[in-house]
Amino acid sequence: MIIWGVDYGSKLAGTTVIAQMDTINRTVELFQSEKKKDADVFLQQYFELHNPTWIGLDAPLSVPGKYRNLEGCDDFMFRQCDRALNAMSPMFLGGLTARAMRLTESFKGADCQVLEVYPGGLVKELFPDVVGYKQKESLEKWIPILQNIFSDTNLPDPMNWHQFDALLALNCVTRYLNGQSKAYGSPVEGQIFI
């Protein structure tokens, strides 16, 4: 089975990264979009080439329930899962949220399940006392922590924080598949898995 963790970035910034795991031989590969090239096209091409079964996408996959008249939802900016994890608002991320929702919709017809994940939330959950997450000079310090998480996996060293977050997104999927993840929010409004 092929599973992905995706750090989803701006369309042309070259910051979208796929961490792809082959669960049979426990190997992981990293694929990063190129600057000035469409990240959504990059993801679609790799999707068609590799046919992942599960994807953990680090991007909002729904808008607040207020916009869908969901009972008990009266917040125009945040979903319950965003509030619980102190995550950014899907409304603030606007275009990225819309792109992620459209991309997820296109994957559904291919027998693929997509989870909304939050690498920053996973770091807060697993390593609340470790400092330096996403600080340029501390990436090397975090690599052994990452290797410990994936102790039984052939793992490439991340070259930047986008690759690191894609690997954390991948870990969110493996945690989900192993029954170890936590779900935040409402299944009706939207959930984040870490």
N, C-alpha and C positions, 0 to 999 in steps of 0.2 A: 504494500500500500504506500502511496506517495502522499505526504502531508506537507503543508506549507505554513510558515509564519511570515507575515508580510508587514514590513514597516512602510506605511503608505504616505508618500510625500506629495509635494507640489508637482503639478503635471510636467513641467519642463526643467525642474531643478536637478535631476539626476540623483535624487535622494530616496527613491523607492527601491526597496530591497526584498528579495524573496530568499528565505532560508528554507531549503527543500530537504526533507528527510525521506529516505527509502527505509521503511520500517523493517524490512526483511534483513538487509545487511547492516543496518544501523549507521549509515553514512549520511552526512549532511553536506550540501553544497550551497554556496551563496551566489546569487545573481543580482546585479545592481543595474538600474536604469542609467542611461547616459544623459548628461546635461544637454538641454535643448532638443531632446527627443521625447515624444509622448509616452509618459509612464503607463497610461491605460492601455495603449497599444502593446507596449512591452509586456504587461501582465497578461493580456489576451493571447499574445503569441506563445508565451511560456505555458499558459494554461492549456492551449491546444496541443502543444508539444509533449507535455508531461502528465496531463489529466490527473491532477490531485483529487483525492477523495475528501479531504478535510482542509480547510483554510482558516487560519486565525488572522484576522485583518485588524490592524491597529488604526481604526477609524470608526467614527459613529456610523451605525447602520440604520438609524431611525431618528426621527425628530421628536421633540417633546409631545406627550400625549394630548396636551391642550389643543394642538393643531388638528388632531383627529377626533376630538370630542370624547376622549376616553374618560370614563367615570373616575373621579378622584384625582385627576390630573389638572392642575390649575397654574402650572409654572410655564411661562412662555420661553424661558431660556434653557432650562435644564431638565433632563429626565431624572428619574429616581436614582438610576445607576450612576449618573454623573455626580449627583450630590453625595452619594455614599462614598465614592472614590475620590472626590475632589478633582474630577476630570474636567476638561474644557467642554464648553457648551457646543452641541452640534450646530447651533445657530451661529455662534461666533466663527466656526469653521466652515460655514455655509457651502461654498463650492466644493470643498473636499468631501463634505458629508454627502452632497448630491452625487458626486462622482462615485463614491464608495457604494452608495445604494444602487446606482445604475449598474456598476460592475458586478455586484453581488447578484443582482437580478439575472444578469447574463450567464452567470455560473450555475444557477439553480437548475437549468434544464439539462445539465450534463451530469446529473447524479453526484453532485458535490455539495457538501454542507459547509456553510461559512459561519464562523463565530466571530463576534466582536470581542477583541481582546485589548488589554491595556498593559504594556510592558512596564510603564512607570508604577502602576498599581502592584504588579508582581514584585518589583524591587522593594516597595514599601512593605509588602506582606512578608517577604522572605528575608530581607536584609535591612531592617529598620535602623540599625546602628552603624551601617557602613556608609561612609561619606564619599563624595566625589562622583556620584552617578551623573553622567553626561558632562563632566568637566574635562576639557580637552586633554589635560596632562595626566588624567587618572585612568584612561582606557586600559593601559597595560596592567594596572592594579586589579581591574575587574575581570580580566581574562581567566585567571585561575578559578575565580568564583563561578564563572560560566562553565568552565571545564568540569568543575565539581557537579554542577547541575546535570550535565550530560556525561556522566562518568562512564557509561557503557556505550558511548557513541564516538565514531570517528568524526571529530569536529574541527573545522578550519578556524583559525584565529581571525576575529573580526578586525578589519582595517579602519573602521570608523564607527561612530555611535549608531548610525542607521543600520549597519550590519549587526551590531550588538542587539539592537531592539528587535530586529527581525528574528534573531535567535531566541530572544525572550518570548516573542509572539509564538514561535514554534513550540517552546516549552509550555505555553498556556494551552496549546492544542493537545500535547501529549499528556498534560495533567488532566485535561477534560476526558480524554479517551481512557485514562487509567482510573477515573472516578476520584481524582484528587483535587479538582478545581473548585473554586468558589464562584457562585453566580451572584452578581449584584444587580438590583433593579427588578423590574417586572417582566415576565414573559410576554405580556401584552404590549407594554410600552417599549421595551427594549432591555436587553441584558448585556452586561460585560462579564466575561469569564477571565479569571486569573488563577 
